[in-house]
Amino acid sequence: MTDEMTARAAFLREMVGQAGEIALRHFRTRPAGFALKGPQDPVTEADTEVERFIRARIARDWPQDGFLGEETGRTEGENLWVVDPIDGTDNFARGIAHFCVSIAFVAGGRTRLGVILNPATGELYEAGAGRGATKNGAPISVSPNPPAQAAVELGWSTRVPREAYLAAQTAFLDAGTNVRRHGSGALALAWVAEGRTDGYAELHMNAWDALAGLLLVAEAGGTICTGADRAPQLWHGGPVFASNPLLAPIMERIA
């Protein structure tokens, strides 16, 4: 890792910790209700505050870089930070401690760094391209489970017809896997990286949800889809899958 990338990784680790503190403060003091951006699409004050904090820190320390965030949009730059301030907002708003801050750094059309932090549990996942993946500093790796012993998570998106989602779920069950859904795509990918689950697929996933987790899985020895960190999918989203190598043919066919 170059000196610059080492500096960026240290900056990212510090920044995600501070962003997580903001998210956790909101989680502990959240109001009973929450707003909706659309059907089954909640947004909280915490989403906006966390993203504004991250955006301001990047603008201060790396002013030449671009930014792509779920809440505050896109700016062009030499490199790109891709941010989901709170993934799993529905869980967050309902008091369920399964949500995270997810940040990726993209340079030269490739994801170079990724972090995912669950502030409620203190679980910090980090990956650097060619440098492996860790959880709270300890190396992690994907599971060795074959389909008959596998549990996969299938993400749901309103951008995809319900029939397509149900068909994918049926195909996973027919392949012999168990199917779960926990409500945070970024954490689902982190769980694949550490072997808690064996695969994740979503028929439409945005870059801010996906990039950090995909890097984690790849660096943990897994198989991932390609193209999520390049245009047009970088800007508009698309199908995503990640798994241990034994599940990869099934994941690719279904997703």
C-alpha positions in Angstrom: 0.0 0.0 0.0 1.4 3.4 -1.0 2.0 6.1 1.6 -1.0 8.0 0.2 -3.2 5.0 0.4 -2.0 4.3 3.9 -2.9 7.8 4.9 -6.3 7.5 3.3 -6.9 4.2 5.2 -6.0 5.9 8.5 -8.3 8.9 7.7 -11.1 6.5 6.7 -10.8 4.5 10.0 -10.9 7.7 12.1 -13.7 9.3 10.1 -16.0 6.2 10.2 -15.6 6.0 13.9 -16.6 9.6 14.4 -19.5 9.1 12.0 -20.6 6.0 13.9 -20.7 8.0 17.2 -23.1 10.5 15.6 -25.3 7.6 14.3 -25.2 5.9 17.7 -26.2 9.1 19.5 -29.2 9.4 17.2 -30.1 5.7 17.6 -30.2 6.0 21.4 -32.3 9.2 21.4 -34.4 8.5 18.3 -38.1 9.6 18.2 -40.9 7.1 18.0 -41.8 8.0 14.4 -39.9 8.4 11.2 -40.4 9.8 7.7 -40.6 8.0 4.4 -38.8 9.0 1.2 -41.1 6.5 -0.6 -42.9 3.2 0.0 -41.0 1.2 2.5 -38.1 3.7 2.3 -37.6 5.5 5.6 -35.2 8.4 6.2 -34.1 9.8 9.5 -32.4 13.0 10.6 -29.4 10.9 11.4 -28.9 9.9 7.8 -28.5 13.5 6.7 -26.3 14.5 9.7 -23.9 11.6 9.3 -23.5 12.1 5.6 -23.0 15.9 6.0 -20.3 15.2 8.6 -18.5 12.7 6.3 -18.8 15.0 3.3 -17.3 17.9 5.2 -14.4 15.9 6.5 -13.5 14.7 3.0 -13.8 18.2 1.6 -11.5 19.5 4.3 -8.8 16.8 4.1 -9.0 15.6 0.5 -10.6 18.6 -1.3 -9.7 17.3 -4.8 -11.8 14.2 -4.4 -15.3 13.6 -5.6 -18.2 12.3 -3.5 -21.2 10.1 -4.1 -23.7 9.9 -1.2 -27.1 8.4 -0.8 -28.6 11.6 0.8 -26.6 14.6 -0.6 -25.8 13.5 -4.1 -22.7 13.6 -6.3 -19.7 15.8 -7.0 -16.9 15.2 -9.5 -13.3 14.7 -8.5 -10.0 13.0 -9.2 -11.0 10.1 -6.9 -14.4 9.2 -5.4 -15.7 8.5 -1.9 -18.9 6.5 -2.0 -21.0 6.8 1.2 -24.1 5.3 2.8 -24.4 7.2 6.1 -26.8 4.6 7.6 -27.6 1.4 5.7 -30.4 -0.4 7.3 -32.4 2.7 8.1 -35.6 0.8 8.6 -33.9 -1.2 11.4 -32.4 1.9 12.8 -35.7 3.7 12.9 -37.4 0.8 14.6 -34.7 0.4 17.3 -33.1 -2.7 15.8 -29.3 -2.7 16.3 -28.6 -4.0 12.8 -27.4 -1.0 10.8 -24.1 0.4 9.7 -22.1 3.2 8.2 -20.5 2.1 4.9 -17.8 4.0 3.0 -15.7 3.0 0.0 -12.9 4.8 -1.8 -12.6 4.4 -5.6 -9.6 5.4 -7.7 -9.0 4.5 -11.3 -12.3 2.7 -11.7 -11.5 0.3 -8.9 -12.5 0.1 -5.2 -9.3 0.6 -3.2 -10.6 0.9 0.4 -13.8 -0.1 2.2 -15.1 0.1 5.8 -18.3 -0.9 7.3 -19.1 -0.1 11.0 -22.0 -1.2 13.1 -21.9 1.4 15.8 -24.4 -0.4 18.0 -22.2 -3.6 18.2 -18.8 -2.0 17.7 -18.0 -4.3 14.8 -15.6 -2.6 12.4 -14.9 -4.3 9.0 -12.0 -3.0 6.9 -10.5 -4.0 3.6 -7.8 -2.6 1.2 -7.3 -3.9 -2.3 -4.6 -6.5 -2.2 -4.3 -6.2 1.6 -7.0 -8.6 2.9 -10.0 -8.0 5.1 -10.4 -7.7 8.9 -13.0 -7.4 11.6 -11.8 -5.3 14.6 -8.3 -5.9 13.4 -8.4 -9.7 13.0 -8.3 -11.3 9.6 -11.5 -12.8 8.3 -12.4 -15.2 5.5 -15.5 -16.5 3.7 -17.0 -19.8 4.7 -16.3 -23.2 3.1 -20.0 -24.3 3.0 -21.4 -26.0 -0.1 -25.0 -25.2 -1.3 -26.6 -27.9 0.8 -25.2 -26.4 4.0 -25.4 -22.7 2.9 -27.4 -19.8 4.1 -27.7 -16.9 1.7 -29.3 -13.5 2.2 -31.4 -12.0 -0.6 -31.9 -8.2 -0.6 -35.1 -6.6 -1.8 -35.5 -3.5 -3.8 -38.6 -1.6 -5.0 -36.8 -1.0 -8.3 -37.3 -4.7 -9.2 -40.7 -6.3 -9.8 -41.9 -8.5 -7.0 -42.1 -11.5 -9.3 -38.3 -11.3 -10.0 -37.5 -11.2 -6.3 -39.8 -14.2 -5.6 -38.3 -16.1 -8.5 -34.8 -15.5 -7.2 -35.9 -16.7 -3.7 -37.4 -19.8 -5.2 -34.3 -20.5 -7.2 -32.1 -20.3 -4.1 -34.4 -22.7 -2.2 -34.5 -25.1 -5.2 -30.6 -25.0 -5.1 -30.7 -26.3 -1.5 -29.8 -23.1 0.3 -31.5 -21.4 3.2 -32.7 -17.8 2.5 -32.6 -15.0 5.0 -33.2 -11.3 5.1 -31.9 -8.9 7.8 -32.5 -5.4 6.3 -28.9 -4.1 5.6 -27.2 -5.0 2.3 -23.9 -3.6 3.4 -23.8 -5.7 6.6 -25.0 -8.7 4.7 -21.9 -8.4 2.5 -19.7 -8.0 5.6 -21.3 -11.1 7.1 -20.4 -13.0 3.9 -16.8 -11.8 4.2 -16.5 -13.2 7.8 -18.4 -16.4 7.0 -21.5 -15.7 9.1 -23.5 -16.3 5.9 -22.4 -17.9 2.7 -23.7 -15.5 0.0 -25.6 -12.3 -0.7 -27.6 -11.3 -3.8 -29.7 -8.2 -4.7 -31.3 -7.7 -8.0 -30.7 -3.9 -7.8 -28.3 -2.4 -5.4 -26.8 1.1 -5.3 -23.0 1.7 -5.2 -23.1 3.3 -1.7 -24.7 0.1 -0.3 -22.4 -2.3 -2.2 -18.8 -1.2 -2.8 -17.3 -1.5 0.6 -18.9 -4.9 1.2 -17.9 -6.3 -2.2 -14.3 -5.4 -1.5 -14.5 -7.1 1.9 -15.7 -10.3 0.3 -13.1 -10.2 -2.4 -10.3 -9.7 0.0 -11.7 -12.4 2.3 -11.3 -15.0 -0.5 -14.8 -14.8 -1.9 -16.2 -14.3 -5.4 -18.0 -11.1 -6.4 -19.8 -9.6 -9.3 -17.9 -7.2 -11.5 -18.7 -3.6 -12.7 -20.3 -2.2 -9.5 -17.5 0.4 -9.2 -17.6 1.4 -12.8 -20.0 3.4 -14.9 -22.9 3.0 -15.6 -23.6 0.8 -12.5 -21.5 3.0 -10.3 -24.0 5.9 -10.9 -27.3 4.0 -11.4 -27.0 0.7 -9.5 -27.6 -2.8 -10.7 -27.5 -6.5 -9.8 -25.0 -7.5 -7.1 -23.8 -10.9 -5.8 -21.0 -12.1 -3.5 -20.4 -15.5 -2.0 -17.8 -18.1 -1.1 -16.4 -19.8 -4.2 -18.5 -22.9 -3.9 -21.7 -20.9 -4.3 -20.5 -18.6 -7.0 -22.0 -20.4 -10.0 -25.4 -20.5 -8.3 -25.2 -16.8 -7.3 -24.2 -15.6 -10.7 -26.9 -17.5 -12.4 -29.7 -16.3 -10.1 -28.5 -12.7 -9.6 
